Amino acid sequence: NILQWFYMVLLILLNEIMSKFDNNYQQFITKKYENIRKKWLSLSKIIGKTVEIQQDENITLGKVNEIDKNGHLILTTSKGEVRISCGDLKYL
């Protein structure tokens, strides 16, 4: 029956999600932060993109080089390298 099939697929999916979550959580509680960061960076699509960051009245244009260990975006701008901790981001 279709309902039983749906529940079986749902249980398989939830089991996979929880397994991935547990793996990441174990890395977190054992302070393997660099492993988590590397995985995050491998999935990030922002590296290499040109962006505009608005922080209050200030606007910064640049190319994203990396995300540092503190989560800041590192941009190359016309004025050199800039570290961004917050702001409204727009892809250009």
C-alpha positions in Angstrom: 0.0 0.0 0.0 1.2 3.5 -0.8 0.9 4.8 2.8 3.2 2.0 4.1 5.7 2.7 1.3 5.6 6.5 2.2 6.2 5.8 5.9 9.1 3.4 5.1 10.8 6.0 2.8 10.2 8.7 5.5 11.9 6.5 8.2 14.8 5.8 5.9 15.2 9.5 5.2 14.9 10.5 8.9 17.5 7.8 9.8 19.9 9.2 7.3 19.4 12.8 8.5 19.9 11.8 12.1 23.0 9.8 11.2 24.6 12.8 9.5 23.5 15.1 12.3 25.1 12.8 14.9 28.3 12.6 13.0 28.5 16.4 12.8 27.5 16.8 16.4 30.3 14.3 17.5 32.8 16.4 15.6 31.5 19.5 17.3 31.6 18.2 20.9 35.1 16.8 20.3 36.2 20.2 19.1 37.0 19.1 15.5 36.0 22.5 14.3 38.4 22.5 11.3 36.6 19.4 9.9 33.3 21.1 10.1 34.7 24.3 8.6 36.2 22.4 5.6 32.9 20.7 5.0 31.1 24.0 5.2 33.6 25.6 2.7 33.2 22.7 0.3 29.5 23.3 0.1 29.8 27.1 0.0 29.0 28.6 -3.4 30.0 32.2 -2.4 33.8 31.7 -2.7 35.0 33.5 -5.8 31.8 35.5 -6.3 31.6 39.2 -6.6 29.4 40.7 -4.0 28.1 44.0 -2.6 27.8 44.2 1.2 25.8 47.0 2.8 26.5 47.9 6.4 24.3 50.8 7.5 25.4 53.6 5.1 28.6 51.9 3.9 28.7 49.7 0.8 31.7 47.4 0.1 32.2 45.8 -3.3 34.6 42.9 -3.7 35.3 39.3 -4.6 35.0 36.7 -1.8 38.3 35.0 -1.2 37.4 32.9 1.8 35.4 32.5 5.0 37.8 32.7 7.9 37.7 30.6 11.1 35.5 33.1 12.8 32.9 33.1 9.9 34.0 36.5 8.4 33.9 36.9 4.7 37.3 37.9 3.4 36.9 40.2 0.3 39.4 41.6 -2.1 38.3 45.2 -2.9 39.8 48.1 -4.8 41.3 49.2 -1.4 42.8 45.8 -0.5 41.6 42.9 1.6 38.6 43.5 3.9 37.1 41.3 6.6 33.2 41.5 6.8 31.4 40.2 9.9 27.9 41.4 9.1 25.8 43.2 6.6 23.3 42.7 3.8 24.8 40.8 0.9 23.9 41.0 -2.8 25.5 38.9 -5.5 26.6 40.9 -8.5 
